[in-house]
Amino acid sequence: MSTDGEMTIFGVAAQYLRKSEKERTEAQTRPFDSRTACFASDEKEMYVKAEIQERADGKVSVKTTLAVREDQVFPMNPPKFDKIEDMVMMTHLHEPAVLYNLKERYAAWMIYTYSGLFCVTVNPYKWLPVYNPEVVQAYRGKKRMEVPPHIFALSDNAYQFMLTGAKAETSLQKESLHFLSNFHFFCPQTVKISLY
């Protein structure tokens, strides 16, 4: 995990890529009881955070004043997993946990999230400074886990692998390398973004 000082290479985009040190520390020290913390089904919000008050006869009473069937209650992850960058790291990996994490990251305009090898993107429907030249430069040559989730991390890792992992280059590999190296200079910004 990068410190706030290390995140300065991302410039104004840093707040859109990773939680601050203060927010991470607060999440790690927040009280949490894994036996009672849960997500409960809700018609309006789909899932809401809740606290189990009582269990009896297949019904669960939760603090949000919802009474739901037991199969509609899902365990919640500890607060340190709020806005986690790679959802595979969650203690409880289920639909409500994934949706909650994506919702929380989206609310903070952190539109990129990993789920194992996949990069999940939520369209912000507005321009964010996560495509600035300083951000492109900050991702160059970095391993995926050294930097916050971003399509640039995946594309640079693929590019670096092609450079180092493919000793015997085929004509297709040479053409791919040529395309990627010239992509930034010859392609309009709107086309680059739509390709990602």
DAKACOR-V416235 format. One record per pair of residues at least 12 apart in sequence whose C-alpha atoms are under 10 Angstrom apart, sorted by the first residue. I is the first residue (numbers start at 0). J is the second residue. If there is no record, write none. Layout:
i=I j=J
i=I j=J
This chain:
i=0 j=17
i=0 j=18
i=0 j=20
i=0 j=23
i=0 j=144
i=0 j=145
i=0 j=146
i=0 j=147
i=1 j=17
i=1 j=18
i=1 j=19
i=1 j=20
i=1 j=145
i=1 j=146
i=1 j=147
i=2 j=17
i=2 j=18
i=2 j=19
i=2 j=20
i=2 j=21
i=3 j=17
i=3 j=18
i=3 j=19
i=3 j=20
i=3 j=21
i=4 j=20
i=5 j=146
i=6 j=19
i=6 j=137
i=6 j=146
i=6 j=147
i=7 j=137
i=8 j=133
i=8 j=134
i=8 j=136
i=8 j=137
i=8 j=138
i=9 j=128
i=9 j=129
i=9 j=130
i=9 j=131
i=9 j=132
i=9 j=133
i=9 j=134
i=9 j=135
i=9 j=136
i=9 j=137
i=9 j=138
i=9 j=146
i=9 j=147
i=10 j=128
i=10 j=129
i=10 j=131
i=10 j=133
i=10 j=134
i=10 j=137
i=11 j=127
i=11 j=128
i=11 j=129
i=11 j=131
i=11 j=133
i=11 j=134
i=12 j=109
i=12 j=127
i=12 j=128
i=12 j=129
i=12 j=130
i=12 j=131
i=12 j=133
i=12 j=134
i=13 j=109
i=13 j=128
i=13 j=129
i=13 j=134
i=13 j=147
i=14 j=107
i=14 j=108
i=14 j=109
i=14 j=128
i=14 j=129
i=15 j=104
i=15 j=105
i=15 j=107
i=15 j=108
i=15 j=109
i=15 j=110
i=15 j=111
i=15 j=127
i=15 j=128
i=15 j=129
i=15 j=147
i=16 j=84
i=16 j=104
i=16 j=107
i=16 j=108
i=16 j=109
i=16 j=110
i=16 j=111
i=16 j=112
i=16 j=129
i=16 j=146
i=16 j=147
i=16 j=148
i=16 j=149
i=17 j=82
i=17 j=83
i=17 j=84
i=17 j=104
i=17 j=107
i=17 j=108
i=17 j=109
i=17 j=111
i=17 j=146
i=17 j=147
i=17 j=148
i=18 j=81
i=18 j=82
i=18 j=83
i=18 j=84
i=18 j=104
i=18 j=107
i=18 j=109
i=18 j=147
i=22 j=79
i=22 j=81
i=22 j=82
i=23 j=78
i=23 j=79
i=23 j=80
i=23 j=81
i=23 j=82
i=23 j=83
i=24 j=79
i=25 j=78
i=25 j=79
i=26 j=77
i=26 j=78
i=26 j=79
i=26 j=80
i=26 j=81
i=26 j=82
i=27 j=77
i=27 j=78
i=27 j=79
i=27 j=80
i=27 j=81
i=28 j=78
i=28 j=79
i=29 j=77
i=29 j=78
i=29 j=79
i=30 j=77
i=30 j=78
i=31 j=75
i=31 j=76
i=31 j=77
i=31 j=78
i=31 j=79
i=32 j=50
i=32 j=75
i=32 j=76
i=32 j=77
i=33 j=50
i=33 j=74
i=33 j=75
i=33 j=76
i=33 j=77
i=34 j=50
i=34 j=51
i=34 j=74
i=34 j=75
i=35 j=49
i=35 j=50
i=35 j=51
i=35 j=52
i=35 j=53
i=35 j=61
i=35 j=62
i=35 j=74
i=35 j=75
i=36 j=48
i=36 j=49
i=36 j=50
i=36 j=51
i=36 j=52
i=36 j=61
i=36 j=62
i=36 j=72
i=36 j=73
i=36 j=74
i=36 j=75
i=36 j=76
i=36 j=77
i=37 j=49
i=37 j=50
i=37 j=51
i=37 j=61
i=37 j=71
i=37 j=72
i=37 j=73
i=37 j=74
i=37 j=75
i=37 j=76
i=37 j=95
i=37 j=96
i=38 j=50
i=38 j=51
i=38 j=61
i=38 j=71
i=38 j=72
i=38 j=73
i=38 j=74
i=38 j=75
i=38 j=76
i=38 j=95
i=38 j=96
i=38 j=99
i=39 j=51
i=39 j=59
i=39 j=60
i=39 j=61
i=39 j=63
i=39 j=65
i=39 j=66
i=39 j=67
i=39 j=68
i=39 j=69
i=39 j=70
i=39 j=71
i=39 j=72
i=39 j=73
i=39 j=74
i=39 j=75
i=39 j=95
i=40 j=65
i=40 j=66
i=40 j=67
i=40 j=68
i=40 j=70
i=40 j=71
i=40 j=72
i=40 j=73
i=40 j=95
i=41 j=65
i=41 j=67
i=41 j=71
i=45 j=95
i=45 j=98
i=45 j=99
i=46 j=71
i=46 j=72
i=46 j=73
i=46 j=94
i=46 j=95
i=46 j=96
i=46 j=98
i=46 j=99
i=47 j=63
i=47 j=65
i=47 j=72
i=47 j=95
i=47 j=99
i=48 j=61
i=48 j=62
i=48 j=63
i=48 j=72
i=48 j=73
i=48 j=74
i=48 j=75
i=48 j=95
i=48 j=96
i=48 j=99
i=49 j=61
i=49 j=62
i=49 j=63
i=49 j=64
i=49 j=65
i=49 j=72
i=49 j=73
i=49 j=74
i=49 j=75
i=50 j=62
i=50 j=63
i=50 j=64
i=50 j=72
i=50 j=74
i=50 j=75
i=51 j=63
i=51 j=72
i=51 j=74
i=52 j=64
i=54 j=68
i=54 j=69
i=55 j=69
i=56 j=68
i=56 j=69
i=57 j=69
i=57 j=70
i=58 j=70
i=58 j=71
i=58 j=72
i=59 j=71
i=59 j=72
i=60 j=72
i=72 j=95
i=73 j=91
i=73 j=92
i=73 j=93
i=73 j=94
i=73 j=95
i=73 j=96
i=74 j=90
i=74 j=91
i=74 j=92
i=74 j=93
i=74 j=95
i=74 j=96
i=75 j=89
i=75 j=90
i=75 j=91
i=75 j=92
i=75 j=93
i=75 j=95
i=75 j=96
i=75 j=99
i=76 j=89
i=76 j=90
i=76 j=91
i=76 j=92
i=76 j=96
i=77 j=89
i=77 j=90
i=77 j=91
i=80 j=96
i=80 j=100
i=81 j=96
i=81 j=99
i=81 j=100
i=81 j=101
i=81 j=103
i=81 j=104
i=82 j=97
i=82 j=99
i=82 j=100
i=82 j=101
i=82 j=102
i=82 j=103
i=82 j=104
i=82 j=105
i=82 j=106
i=82 j=107
i=82 j=109
i=82 j=112
i=83 j=97
i=83 j=100
i=83 j=101
i=83 j=103
i=83 j=104
i=83 j=112
i=83 j=113
i=84 j=100
i=84 j=101
i=84 j=104
i=84 j=109
i=84 j=111
i=84 j=112
i=84 j=113
i=84 j=114
i=84 j=118
i=84 j=144
i=84 j=146
i=84 j=147
i=84 j=148
i=85 j=100
i=85 j=111
i=85 j=112
i=85 j=113
i=85 j=114
i=85 j=115
i=85 j=116
i=85 j=117
i=85 j=118
i=85 j=119
i=85 j=144
i=85 j=147
i=85 j=148
i=86 j=100
i=86 j=101
i=86 j=112
i=86 j=113
i=86 j=114
i=86 j=115
i=86 j=119
i=87 j=113
i=87 j=114
i=87 j=115
i=87 j=116
i=88 j=113
i=88 j=114
i=88 j=115
i=97 j=114
i=100 j=112
i=101 j=119
i=101 j=120
i=101 j=121
i=102 j=121
i=104 j=121
i=105 j=120
i=105 j=121
i=105 j=122
i=105 j=123
i=106 j=123
i=108 j=121
i=108 j=122
i=108 j=123
i=108 j=125
i=108 j=127
i=109 j=121
i=109 j=123
i=109 j=127
i=109 j=129
i=109 j=147
i=109 j=148
i=109 j=149
i=110 j=122
i=110 j=123
i=110 j=127
i=110 j=129
i=110 j=148
i=110 j=149
i=111 j=129
i=111 j=147
i=111 j=148
i=111 j=149
i=111 j=150
i=112 j=147
i=112 j=148
i=112 j=149
i=112 j=150
i=113 j=147
i=113 j=148
i=113 j=149
i=113 j=150
i=114 j=148
i=116 j=143
i=116 j=153
i=117 j=150
i=117 j=153
i=118 j=148
i=118 j=149
i=118 j=150
i=118 j=152
i=118 j=153
i=119 j=148
i=119 j=149
i=119 j=150
i=120 j=148
i=120 j=149
i=120 j=150
i=120 j=195
i=129 j=149
i=129 j=151
i=130 j=149
i=130 j=150
i=130 j=151
i=130 j=188
i=130 j=192
i=134 j=149
i=134 j=151
i=135 j=149
i=135 j=151
i=135 j=152
i=135 j=155
i=136 j=151
i=137 j=151
i=137 j=152
i=138 j=150
i=138 j=151
i=138 j=152
i=138 j=153
i=138 j=154
i=138 j=155
i=138 j=156
i=139 j=151
i=139 j=152
i=139 j=154
i=139 j=155
i=139 j=156
i=139 j=158
i=139 j=159
i=140 j=152
i=140 j=155
i=140 j=156
i=140 j=158
i=140 j=159
i=141 j=153
i=141 j=155
i=141 j=156
i=141 j=159
i=142 j=155
i=142 j=156
i=142 j=159
i=143 j=155
i=143 j=156
i=150 j=192
i=150 j=195
i=151 j=195
i=154 j=179
i=154 j=195
i=155 j=179
i=158 j=175
i=158 j=176
i=158 j=179
i=158 j=180
i=161 j=173
i=161 j=175
i=161 j=176
i=162 j=176
